[in-house]
Amino acid sequence: MLAALLLLFVCGCRKENIPQNSSASVTQTASFKEYFVHQGEHYATDNSIKAVEISELKFTVKFDSSAIYQTADPENQYDINKLYGFADNGALHQQFSARFGWRWSDGALHLFAYTYNNSVRNSKELGTINIGEEAHCSIKVAGERYVFTLNDNIETMPRLSTTEKGKGYQLYPYFGGDEVAPHEVRIWIREE
């Protein structure tokens, strides 16, 4: 019993990570998980392997001003960074997957549907969101298609996976393309 209480005390006494340079309060960010892509890196923090088998992935995302960036090569400004989603069909994500993508271009934060089917990549712009705004996102597995929802905008993408549900592993924020993050990028995600 004493060991259990000690474990509860140690695990329960951790400092909340409050976003820097953000007007968000503790209560607004407490239910969000904060991901960092450090300068010079591709992968976000907290990207451990997690198996999934789901009919729908629903989450809310928000970006701060760190999502505004300029690439070294101007052509790379139109590369799509990866946001959140899942590998599918029990395969690697570059064979079968569905996720949201994002980029800063033309003075706006654009979100995309982003898929791989039999190693063929496809994307479709879903819309733009404002810095600091919460965006409600979902990817629904619907037979031979994925249904992507960004707030009130709904788009479909082909799905060639043979599994009934999305079956694979969780996909986390990733910066790039060809280039690494030019500065630290912070993204908040809350699964629903």
GROMACS elastic network, one bead per residue, 0.5 to 0.9 nm:
[ bonds ]
;  ai    aj funct       b0    kb
    1     4     6  0.51267   500
    1     5     6  0.63250   500
    1     6     6  0.86476   500
    2     5     6  0.51473   500
    2     6     6  0.61203   500
    2     7     6  0.85672   500
    3     6     6  0.50624   500
    3     7     6  0.60992   500
    3     8     6  0.85776   500
    4     7     6  0.50795   500
    4     8     6  0.61549   500
    4     9     6  0.86189   500
    5     8     6  0.50102   500
    5     9     6  0.61231   500
    5    10     6  0.86305   500
    6     9     6  0.50700   500
    6    10     6  0.61457   500
    6    11     6  0.85489   500
    7    10     6  0.52049   500
    7    11     6  0.60304   500
    7    12     6  0.82353   500
    8    11     6  0.53029   500
    8    12     6  0.57253   500
    8    13     6  0.84249   500
    9    12     6  0.51304   500
    9    13     6  0.60879   500
   10    13     6  0.55046   500
   10    14     6  0.76617   500
   11    14     6  0.66302   500
   15    18     6  0.89404   500
   16    26     6  0.81922   500
   16    30     6  0.76380   500
   17    26     6  0.89054   500
   17    29     6  0.89553   500
   17    30     6  0.85531   500
   17    34     6  0.79986   500
   18    22     6  0.87415   500
   18    24     6  0.84329   500
   18    25     6  0.79803   500
   18    26     6  0.66278   500
   18    29     6  0.73748   500
   18    30     6  0.82993   500
   18    34     6  0.88360   500
   19    22     6  0.59563   500
   19    23     6  0.85718   500
   19    24     6  0.75191   500
   19    25     6  0.87951   500
   19    26     6  0.88835   500
   19    29     6  0.80294   500
   19    34     6  0.79246   500
   19    64     6  0.89268   500
   19   186     6  0.81861   500
   20    23     6  0.85366   500
   21    24     6  0.89560   500
   21    64     6  0.79006   500
   21    65     6  0.80447   500
   21    66     6  0.89787   500
   22    25     6  0.83246   500
   22    64     6  0.66101   500
   22    65     6  0.81961   500
   22   132     6  0.79606   500
   23   132     6  0.83125   500
   24    27     6  0.81646   500
   24    28     6  0.60484   500
   24    29     6  0.65921   500
   24   132     6  0.82587   500
   25    28     6  0.53071   500
   25    29     6  0.64551   500
   25    30     6  0.85178   500
   26    29     6  0.53821   500
   26    30     6  0.57201   500
   27    30     6  0.52975   500
   27    31     6  0.77498   500
   28    31     6  0.72105   500
   28    32     6  0.79686   500
   29    32     6  0.51804   500
   29    33     6  0.78726   500
   29    34     6  0.84615   500
   29   188     6  0.79157   500
   30    33     6  0.78317   500
   31   189     6  0.86489   500
   31   190     6  0.64249   500
   32    60     6  0.84112   500
   32    61     6  0.83139   500
   32   188     6  0.56368   500
   32   189     6  0.52385   500
   32   191     6  0.80240   500
   33   187     6  0.82686   500
   33   188     6  0.54717   500
   33   189     6  0.52753   500
   33   190     6  0.60935   500
   33   191     6  0.87680   500
   34    45     6  0.86828   500
   34    46     6  0.87883   500
   34   186     6  0.68624   500
   34   187     6  0.58009   500
   34   189     6  0.65580   500
   34   190     6  0.89004   500
   35    44     6  0.59025   500
   35    45     6  0.56507   500
   35    46     6  0.68069   500
   35    47     6  0.86943   500
   35   172     6  0.86818   500
   35   173     6  0.73601   500
   35   185     6  0.81653   500
   35   186     6  0.57513   500
   35   187     6  0.51850   500
   35   188     6  0.61606   500
   35   189     6  0.77723   500
   36    43     6  0.84378   500
   36    44     6  0.52040   500
   36    45     6  0.54190   500
   36    46     6  0.83648   500
   36   173     6  0.84181   500
   36   184     6  0.66947   500
   36   185     6  0.56701   500
   36   187     6  0.65643   500
   36   188     6  0.89172   500
   37    40     6  0.83937   500
   37    41     6  0.62796   500
   37    42     6  0.65707   500
   37    43     6  0.59465   500
   37    45     6  0.64504   500
   37   173     6  0.77209   500
   37   174     6  0.72311   500
   37   175     6  0.70430   500
   37   181     6  0.68269   500
   37   183     6  0.82190   500
   37   184     6  0.56323   500
   37   185     6  0.51003   500
   37   186     6  0.66167   500
   37   187     6  0.84680   500
   38    41     6  0.55014   500
   38    42     6  0.78425   500
   38    43     6  0.80567   500
   38    44     6  0.72854   500
   38    45     6  0.81868   500
   38   180     6  0.89763   500
   38   181     6  0.67777   500
   38   182     6  0.85676   500
   38   183     6  0.66007   500
   38   185     6  0.65033   500
   38   186     6  0.86187   500
   39    42     6  0.85039   500
   39   180     6  0.72787   500
   39   181     6  0.50567   500
   39   182     6  0.54446   500
   39   185     6  0.75627   500
   40   179     6  0.84502   500
   40   180     6  0.50912   500
   40   181     6  0.52350   500
   40   182     6  0.61732   500
   40   183     6  0.70952   500
   40   184     6  0.82658   500
   41    44     6  0.79389   500
   41   174     6  0.86878   500
   41   175     6  0.74474   500
   41   179     6  0.87265   500
   41   180     6  0.51033   500
   41   181     6  0.56629   500
   41   182     6  0.84613   500
   41   183     6  0.89746   500
   41   184     6  0.87497   500
   42   173     6  0.86319   500
   42   174     6  0.53635   500
   42   176     6  0.63078   500
   42   177     6  0.86061   500
   42   179     6  0.79319   500
   42   180     6  0.51938   500
   42   181     6  0.63418   500
   43    47     6  0.77444   500
   43   172     6  0.80549   500
   43   173     6  0.67149   500
   43   175     6  0.65415   500
   43   180     6  0.89195   500
   44    47     6  0.63465   500
   44   172     6  0.69788   500
   44   173     6  0.55079   500
   44   174     6  0.58421   500
   44   175     6  0.78944   500
   44   185     6  0.87866   500
   44   186     6  0.89454   500
   45    48     6  0.86494   500
   45   172     6  0.88623   500
   45   173     6  0.85103   500
   46   172     6  0.83530   500
   47    50     6  0.85489   500
   47   170     6  0.84444   500
   47   171     6  0.77637   500
   47   172     6  0.59440   500
   47   173     6  0.80810   500
   48   170     6  0.85201   500
   48   172     6  0.88307   500
   49   169     6  0.66589   500
   49   170     6  0.67577   500
   49   171     6  0.84611   500
   50   168     6  0.85468   500
   50   169     6  0.54148   500
   50   170     6  0.54954   500
   50   171     6  0.86451   500
   51   167     6  0.78175   500
   51   168     6  0.57847   500
   51   170     6  0.63603   500
   52    86     6  0.74903   500
   52    87     6  0.84743   500
   52    88     6  0.88933   500
   52   166     6  0.73574   500
   52   167     6  0.57336   500
   52   168     6  0.54195   500
   52   169     6  0.50952   500
   52   170     6  0.63322   500
   53    88     6  0.86370   500
   53   165     6  0.60112   500
   53   166     6  0.53586   500
   53   168     6  0.65325   500
   53   169     6  0.80478   500
   54    57     6  0.68775   500
   54   140     6  0.85737   500
   54   141     6  0.78820   500
   54   165     6  0.54012   500
   54   166     6  0.50936   500
   54   167     6  0.66606   500
   55   139     6  0.84332   500
   55   140     6  0.59378   500
   55   141     6  0.52479   500
   55   142     6  0.78390   500
   55   164     6  0.81808   500
   55   165     6  0.51373   500
   55   166     6  0.60868   500
   56   138     6  0.67853   500
   56   139     6  0.55485   500
   56   141     6  0.60452   500
   56   165     6  0.84397   500
   56   166     6  0.79016   500
   57    85     6  0.72682   500
   57    86     6  0.84384   500
   57   137     6  0.82098   500
   57   138     6  0.53818   500
   57   139     6  0.52255   500
   57   140     6  0.64751   500
   57   141     6  0.87582   500
   57   191     6  0.77908   500
   57   192     6  0.79616   500
   58   136     6  0.76484   500
   58   137     6  0.57944   500
   58   139     6  0.66338   500
   58   140     6  0.83232   500
   58   190     6  0.86446   500
   58   191     6  0.59377   500
   58   192     6  0.53357   500
   59    84     6  0.88089   500
   59   135     6  0.84213   500
   59   136     6  0.61302   500
   59   137     6  0.53551   500
   59   138     6  0.62592   500
   59   189     6  0.66206   500
   59   190     6  0.53695   500
   59   192     6  0.52105   500
   60   134     6  0.63083   500
   60   135     6  0.54633   500
   60   137     6  0.58544   500
   60   138     6  0.85254   500
   60   188     6  0.81582   500
   60   189     6  0.56830   500
   60   190     6  0.51539   500
   60   191     6  0.64422   500
   60   192     6  0.74224   500
   61   133     6  0.82575   500
   61   134     6  0.56599   500
   61   135     6  0.53353   500
   61   136     6  0.66867   500
   61   137     6  0.74917   500
   61   187     6  0.72237   500
   61   188     6  0.55664   500
   61   190     6  0.65076   500
   61   191     6  0.87694   500
   62   129     6  0.89820   500
   62   130     6  0.88649   500
   62   131     6  0.73809   500
   62   132     6  0.58371   500
   62   133     6  0.58144   500
   62   135     6  0.63674   500
   62   187     6  0.61570   500
   62   188     6  0.52457   500
   62   189     6  0.67076   500
   63    66     6  0.74051   500
   63    67     6  0.62296   500
   63   109     6  0.89972   500
   63   130     6  0.83145   500
   63   131     6  0.56605   500
   63   132     6  0.55331   500
   63   133     6  0.72792   500
   63   134     6  0.80590   500
   63   185     6  0.86484   500
   63   186     6  0.66416   500
   63   187     6  0.50588   500
   63   188     6  0.64467   500
   64    67     6  0.61180   500
   64    68     6  0.83545   500
   64   131     6  0.53854   500
   64   132     6  0.52274   500
   64   133     6  0.85402   500
   64   185     6  0.84061   500
   64   186     6  0.67627   500
   64   187     6  0.71881   500
   64   188     6  0.87141   500
   65    68     6  0.56531   500
   65    69     6  0.89033   500
   65   131     6  0.62213   500
   65   132     6  0.77440   500
   65   185     6  0.85418   500
   65   186     6  0.85329   500
   66    69     6  0.72045   500
   66   183     6  0.76404   500
   66   184     6  0.67727   500
   66   186     6  0.61565   500
   66   187     6  0.85652   500
   67   103     6  0.78753   500
   67   104     6  0.67113   500
   67   109     6  0.76265   500
   67   131     6  0.78657   500
   67   184     6  0.88826   500
   67   185     6  0.59450   500
   67   186     6  0.71943   500
   67   187     6  0.80555   500
   68   103     6  0.85500   500
   68   104     6  0.57987   500
   68   105     6  0.84675   500
   68   107     6  0.84340   500
   68   108     6  0.83981   500
   68   109     6  0.78209   500
   68   131     6  0.88313   500
   68   185     6  0.86627   500
   69    77     6  0.84686   500
   69   103     6  0.88442   500
   69   104     6  0.65654   500
   69   105     6  0.85389   500
   69   181     6  0.83932   500
   69   182     6  0.70435   500
   69   183     6  0.78729   500
   69   185     6  0.89876   500
   70    73     6  0.85693   500
   70    74     6  0.77715   500
   70    76     6  0.89735   500
   70    77     6  0.67243   500
   70   104     6  0.81470   500
   70   105     6  0.85660   500
   70   182     6  0.75067   500
   71    74     6  0.59458   500
   71    75     6  0.81131   500
   71    76     6  0.61337   500
   71    77     6  0.55484   500
   71   179     6  0.73130   500
   71   180     6  0.88653   500
   71   181     6  0.84942   500
   71   182     6  0.70884   500
   72    75     6  0.87775   500
   72    76     6  0.77018   500
   72    77     6  0.84718   500
   72   179     6  0.78817   500
   72   182     6  0.83055   500
   73    76     6  0.55447   500
   73    77     6  0.73374   500
   73   179     6  0.84718   500
   74    77     6  0.54861   500
   74    78     6  0.81516   500
   75    78     6  0.62811   500
   75    79     6  0.78510   500
   76    79     6  0.51698   500
   76    80     6  0.87641   500
   76   176     6  0.84458   500
   76   177     6  0.73028   500
   76   178     6  0.70745   500
   76   179     6  0.73988   500
   77    80     6  0.83283   500
   77   103     6  0.76030   500
   77   104     6  0.72804   500
   77   105     6  0.62991   500
   78   103     6  0.70299   500
   78   104     6  0.79640   500
   78   105     6  0.65962   500
   79   102     6  0.87227   500
   79   103     6  0.70462   500
   79   176     6  0.66807   500
   79   177     6  0.56908   500
   79   178     6  0.79929   500
   80   101     6  0.57857   500
   80   102     6  0.55539   500
   80   103     6  0.54861   500
   80   104     6  0.89041   500
   80   111     6  0.87617   500
   80   112     6  0.79683   500
   80   114     6  0.86317   500
   80   123     6  0.88741   500
   80   175     6  0.81954   500
   80   176     6  0.66913   500
   80   177     6  0.67645   500
   81   100     6  0.87909   500
   81   101     6  0.53967   500
   81   102     6  0.51723   500
   81   103     6  0.58753   500
   81   173     6  0.76825   500
   81   174     6  0.60215   500
   81   176     6  0.50302   500
   81   177     6  0.67073   500
   82    85     6  0.86091   500
   82    99     6  0.72916   500
   82   100     6  0.63372   500
   82   102     6  0.62518   500
   82   103     6  0.86602   500
   82   114     6  0.81612   500
   82   171     6  0.84146   500
   82   172     6  0.73632   500
   82   173     6  0.53629   500
   82   175     6  0.64030   500
   82   176     6  0.75024   500
   83    99     6  0.68577   500
   83   100     6  0.52472   500
   83   102     6  0.64701   500
   83   111     6  0.88364   500
   83   171     6  0.78602   500
   83   172     6  0.60797   500
   83   174     6  0.65225   500
   83   175     6  0.85081   500
   83   187     6  0.86730   500
   84    98     6  0.86211   500
   84    99     6  0.53355   500
   84   100     6  0.55081   500
   84   101     6  0.73859   500
   84   170     6  0.77467   500
   84   171     6  0.54555   500
   84   173     6  0.58326   500
   84   174     6  0.86889   500
   84   189     6  0.86458   500
   85    97     6  0.76055   500
   85    98     6  0.57016   500
   85   100     6  0.62853   500
   85   138     6  0.89955   500
   85   139     6  0.76642   500
   85   169     6  0.86955   500
   85   170     6  0.61353   500
   85   172     6  0.68669   500
   85   173     6  0.89772   500
   86    93     6  0.73808   500
   86    96     6  0.88804   500
   86    97     6  0.57161   500
   86    98     6  0.56995   500
   86    99     6  0.61800   500
   86   166     6  0.74052   500
   86   167     6  0.78846   500
   86   168     6  0.65249   500
   86   169     6  0.55199   500
   86   172     6  0.83556   500
   87    90     6  0.72937   500
   87    91     6  0.67163   500
   87    92     6  0.62579   500
   87    94     6  0.80406   500
   87    95     6  0.82403   500
   87    96     6  0.58911   500
   87    98     6  0.65216   500
   87    99     6  0.83653   500
   87   116     6  0.88348   500
   87   166     6  0.74919   500
   87   167     6  0.68562   500
   87   169     6  0.52478   500
   87   170     6  0.65494   500
   87   171     6  0.68040   500
   88    91     6  0.60375   500
   88    92     6  0.75806   500
   88    93     6  0.68764   500
   88    95     6  0.83070   500
   88    96     6  0.50904   500
   88    98     6  0.72718   500
   88   161     6  0.67254   500
   88   163     6  0.79404   500
   88   165     6  0.82938   500
   88   166     6  0.51280   500
   88   169     6  0.74593   500
   89    92     6  0.84334   500
   89    95     6  0.87621   500
   89    96     6  0.62902   500
   89    97     6  0.79379   500
   89   160     6  0.85993   500
   89   161     6  0.50443   500
   89   162     6  0.62112   500
   89   163     6  0.55479   500
   89   164     6  0.88316   500
   89   165     6  0.83393   500
   89   166     6  0.66600   500
   89   167     6  0.54170   500
   89   168     6  0.64226   500
   90    96     6  0.82295   500
   90   161     6  0.88264   500
   90   163     6  0.80223   500
   90   166     6  0.84104   500
   90   167     6  0.54111   500
   90   169     6  0.81789   500
   91    94     6  0.83076   500
   91    95     6  0.63667   500
   91    96     6  0.62011   500
   91    97     6  0.83622   500
   91   167     6  0.83412   500
   91   168     6  0.65406   500
   91   169     6  0.89143   500
   92    95     6  0.54227   500
   92    96     6  0.64272   500
   92    97     6  0.78226   500
   92   168     6  0.78118   500
   92   169     6  0.85934   500
   93    96     6  0.51594   500
   93    98     6  0.81932   500
   93   115     6  0.88907   500
   93   116     6  0.71561   500
   93   119     6  0.84965   500
   93   168     6  0.82125   500
   93   169     6  0.82610   500
   93   171     6  0.81120   500
   94    97     6  0.68567   500
   94   115     6  0.86961   500
   94   116     6  0.59970   500
   94   117     6  0.82186   500
   94   118     6  0.82623   500
   94   119     6  0.55804   500
   94   120     6  0.80617   500
   94   121     6  0.79248   500
   95   116     6  0.57329   500
   95   117     6  0.59737   500
   95   118     6  0.50691   500
   95   120     6  0.72888   500
   95   121     6  0.86358   500
   96   115     6  0.72338   500
   96   118     6  0.60734   500
   96   119     6  0.65085   500
   96   120     6  0.84624   500
   96   159     6  0.84618   500
   96   160     6  0.79608   500
   96   161     6  0.69067   500
   97   114     6  0.81497   500
   97   115     6  0.54020   500
   97   116     6  0.50912   500
   97   117     6  0.70065   500
   97   159     6  0.87732   500
   97   161     6  0.87729   500
   97   166     6  0.84825   500
   97   168     6  0.84307   500
   97   171     6  0.88058   500
   98   113     6  0.75242   500
   98   114     6  0.59232   500
   98   116     6  0.67141   500
   98   117     6  0.89106   500
   98   139     6  0.74924   500
   98   146     6  0.75627   500
   98   159     6  0.86491   500
   98   166     6  0.87508   500
   98   171     6  0.89032   500
   99   112     6  0.83897   500
   99   113     6  0.62895   500
   99   114     6  0.53223   500
   99   115     6  0.63703   500
   99   139     6  0.73715   500
   99   148     6  0.87847   500
   99   171     6  0.74749   500
  100   111     6  0.67972   500
  100   112     6  0.54890   500
  100   114     6  0.56126   500
  100   115     6  0.84485   500
  100   137     6  0.83041   500
  100   138     6  0.87708   500
  100   139     6  0.83458   500
  100   148     6  0.83583   500
  101   110     6  0.82712   500
  101   111     6  0.56341   500
  101   113     6  0.62509   500
  101   114     6  0.59875   500
  101   123     6  0.84222   500
  101   125     6  0.88579   500
  101   173     6  0.86978   500
  102   109     6  0.69801   500
  102   110     6  0.54440   500
  102   112     6  0.59246   500
  102   113     6  0.89278   500
  103   108     6  0.82436   500
  103   109     6  0.58462   500
  103   110     6  0.54391   500
  103   111     6  0.68621   500
  103   112     6  0.85783   500
  104   107     6  0.68236   500
  104   108     6  0.56494   500
  104   110     6  0.62958   500
  105   108     6  0.56102   500
  105   109     6  0.66815   500
  105   110     6  0.73398   500
  106   109     6  0.84861   500
  108   128     6  0.65631   500
  108   129     6  0.74980   500
  108   130     6  0.75264   500
  108   131     6  0.87228   500
  109   127     6  0.84973   500
  109   128     6  0.53930   500
  109   129     6  0.57556   500
  109   130     6  0.67110   500
  109   131     6  0.74066   500
  110   125     6  0.71785   500
  110   126     6  0.75630   500
  110   127     6  0.57777   500
  110   129     6  0.66606   500
  111   124     6  0.87767   500
  111   125     6  0.61183   500
  111   126     6  0.56350   500
  111   127     6  0.56530   500
  111   128     6  0.59408   500
  111   129     6  0.75968   500
  111   150     6  0.81300   500
  112   123     6  0.64235   500
  112   124     6  0.54756   500
  112   126     6  0.50498   500
  112   127     6  0.72332   500
  112   148     6  0.89965   500
  112   150     6  0.89098   500
  113   122     6  0.81728   500
  113   123     6  0.53690   500
  113   124     6  0.51989   500
  113   125     6  0.63427   500
  113   126     6  0.65494   500
  113   139     6  0.87866   500
  113   148     6  0.64945   500
  113   149     6  0.88228   500
  113   155     6  0.80573   500
  113   156     6  0.84902   500
  113   157     6  0.76742   500
  114   121     6  0.73792   500
  114   122     6  0.58846   500
  114   124     6  0.67705   500
  114   125     6  0.87750   500
  114   157     6  0.85127   500
  115   120     6  0.80405   500
  115   121     6  0.56812   500
  115   122     6  0.53150   500
  115   123     6  0.63133   500
  115   146     6  0.89385   500
  115   157     6  0.76384   500
  115   158     6  0.83730   500
  115   159     6  0.83303   500
  116   119     6  0.54851   500
  116   120     6  0.52204   500
  116   122     6  0.63465   500
  116   123     6  0.89095   500
  116   159     6  0.84872   500
  117   120     6  0.51878   500
  117   121     6  0.66924   500
  117   122     6  0.81613   500
  117   158     6  0.78939   500
  117   159     6  0.65550   500
  117   160     6  0.57715   500
  117   161     6  0.73080   500
  118   121     6  0.85394   500
  118   160     6  0.73275   500
  118   161     6  0.83758   500
  122   157     6  0.83466   500
  123   157     6  0.82924   500
  124   155     6  0.82894   500
  124   157     6  0.81637   500
  125   128     6  0.85607   500
  126   148     6  0.82748   500
  126   149     6  0.79761   500
  126   150     6  0.65495   500
  126   153     6  0.68547   500
  126   154     6  0.78221   500
  126   155     6  0.72286   500
  127   150     6  0.75007   500
  127   153     6  0.78040   500
  129   132     6  0.86774   500
  129   133     6  0.66942   500
  129   134     6  0.82709   500
  129   135     6  0.70972   500
  130   133     6  0.53181   500
  130   134     6  0.84244   500
  130   135     6  0.89410   500
  131   134     6  0.86697   500
  135   150     6  0.67887   500
  135   151     6  0.60844   500
  136   149     6  0.76890   500
  136   150     6  0.57644   500
  136   152     6  0.85391   500
  137   148     6  0.74106   500
  137   149     6  0.54198   500
  137   151     6  0.63144   500
  138   147     6  0.78044   500
  138   148     6  0.57155   500
  138   149     6  0.51176   500
  138   150     6  0.69074   500
  138   151     6  0.87837   500
  139   146     6  0.64013   500
  139   147     6  0.55850   500
  139   149     6  0.65643   500
  140   145     6  0.84675   500
  140   146     6  0.55824   500
  140   148     6  0.65247   500
  140   149     6  0.83783   500
  140   166     6  0.86522   500
  141   144     6  0.80240   500
  141   145     6  0.65265   500
  141   147     6  0.65937   500
  141   159     6  0.82176   500
  141   164     6  0.81022   500
  141   165     6  0.63539   500
  141   166     6  0.63401   500
  142   145     6  0.53262   500
  142   146     6  0.57844   500
  142   147     6  0.68816   500
  142   159     6  0.83887   500
  142   164     6  0.85547   500
  142   165     6  0.84117   500
  143   146     6  0.77552   500
  143   159     6  0.73293   500
  143   160     6  0.87240   500
  143   161     6  0.85546   500
  143   162     6  0.84833   500
  143   163     6  0.86995   500
  143   164     6  0.69332   500
  143   165     6  0.83553   500
  144   157     6  0.87368   500
  144   158     6  0.60902   500
  144   160     6  0.60183   500
  144   161     6  0.74533   500
  144   162     6  0.84254   500
  145   156     6  0.63812   500
  145   157     6  0.55067   500
  145   160     6  0.76140   500
  146   155     6  0.83719   500
  146   156     6  0.55283   500
  146   157     6  0.51828   500
  146   158     6  0.62311   500
  146   159     6  0.59752   500
  147   154     6  0.68751   500
  147   155     6  0.59134   500
  147   157     6  0.66146   500
  147   158     6  0.89617   500
  148   153     6  0.81979   500
  148   154     6  0.57272   500
  148   155     6  0.52867   500
  148   156     6  0.59477   500
  148   157     6  0.76749   500
  149   152     6  0.67419   500
  149   153     6  0.56078   500
  149   155     6  0.65100   500
  149   156     6  0.86924   500
  150   153     6  0.51896   500
  150   154     6  0.65814   500
  150   155     6  0.86316   500
  151   154     6  0.81579   500
  159   162     6  0.86014   500
  161   164     6  0.82806   500
  161   166     6  0.82273   500
  162   165     6  0.86879   500
  163   166     6  0.67352   500
  163   167     6  0.68201   500
  164   167     6  0.82483   500
  171   174     6  0.86850   500
  173   187     6  0.79733   500
  174   177     6  0.89272   500
  175   178     6  0.89941   500
  175   179     6  0.77015   500
  175   180     6  0.61730   500
  175   181     6  0.58756   500
  175   185     6  0.85777   500
  176   179     6  0.53704   500
  176   180     6  0.59002   500
  176   181     6  0.73086   500
  177   180     6  0.76746   500
  179   182     6  0.80696   500
  180   183     6  0.87613   500
  181   184     6  0.66773   500
  181   185     6  0.71421   500
  182   185     6  0.85483   500
